[in-house]
Amino acid sequence: MGGDLGPRRAEYISYLLRLWRVTVEGAPVWRVSLQRPGAAEQTAFAGLDELLAFLRAETRERGKGQTTETEVPMG
């Protein structure tokens, strides 16, 4: 079995996700970074809202041209 995913490649995105908590002005805040497998660069986010905005933009951009959405239950 080869590593070529063919046309389905555009339907798959993977990242290494890192989360850590810091204290900002006495309150706990989550910091986040994403890294594509095999890439040296990381994308950092000040919080979960920024991460979600990035992921929404990434999936919207890659999903252009598709007319339906499929929800998959989590858990």
C-alpha positions as CSV (number, residue, x, y, z in Angstrom):
1,M,0.0,0.0,0.0
2,G,1.6,3.3,-1.1
3,G,1.5,6.7,0.6
4,D,-0.4,8.4,-2.3
5,L,-3.9,9.3,-1.2
6,G,-4.9,10.5,-4.7
7,P,-8.0,12.8,-4.9
8,R,-8.8,12.3,-1.2
9,R,-5.6,14.2,-0.2
10,A,-7.5,17.6,-0.3
11,E,-10.0,16.2,2.2
12,Y,-7.4,15.5,4.9
13,I,-5.5,18.0,7.0
14,S,-3.2,17.1,9.9
15,Y,-1.4,19.1,12.5
16,L,0.6,18.5,15.7
17,L,-1.4,20.5,18.3
18,R,0.3,21.8,21.4
19,L,-1.7,23.4,24.2
20,W,-0.3,25.0,27.4
21,R,-1.7,27.2,30.1
22,V,-0.2,30.4,31.2
23,T,-1.3,33.1,33.7
24,V,-2.1,36.5,32.3
25,E,-3.0,39.2,34.8
26,G,-3.9,36.5,37.4
27,A,-6.2,34.5,35.1
28,P,-5.4,31.2,33.4
29,V,-5.2,31.4,29.6
30,W,-4.6,28.7,27.0
31,R,-1.9,29.2,24.4
32,V,-1.8,27.1,21.3
33,S,0.5,26.2,18.5
34,L,0.0,24.1,15.3
35,Q,2.7,22.4,13.2
36,R,2.2,20.5,10.0
37,P,3.9,17.1,10.1
38,G,7.4,17.3,8.6
39,A,7.4,21.1,8.7
40,A,9.8,23.1,10.9
41,E,7.5,26.1,11.2
42,Q,4.8,26.5,13.8
43,T,1.8,28.8,13.9
44,A,1.1,30.2,17.3
45,F,-2.3,31.4,18.7
46,A,-3.0,33.6,21.7
47,G,-6.0,31.5,22.6
48,L,-8.6,28.9,21.5
49,D,-10.8,31.5,19.7
50,E,-7.9,32.4,17.4
51,L,-7.2,28.7,16.8
52,L,-10.8,28.0,15.9
53,A,-10.9,31.0,13.5
54,F,-7.7,29.7,11.8
55,L,-9.2,26.1,11.4
56,R,-12.5,27.5,10.1
57,A,-10.6,29.5,7.5
58,E,-8.4,26.5,6.5
59,T,-11.3,24.2,6.1
60,R,-13.4,26.8,4.3
61,E,-10.6,27.4,1.8
62,R,-10.0,23.7,1.2
63,G,-13.7,23.0,1.0
64,K,-14.5,25.5,-1.8
65,G,-16.4,23.8,-4.6
66,Q,-18.1,21.3,-2.3
67,T,-21.9,21.9,-1.9
68,T,-22.7,19.7,1.0
69,E,-21.5,19.4,4.6
70,T,-21.4,16.2,6.6
71,E,-21.3,16.3,10.4
72,V,-19.6,13.5,12.2
73,P,-20.6,13.0,15.8
74,M,-17.6,13.4,18.2
75,G,-17.5,10.9,21.1
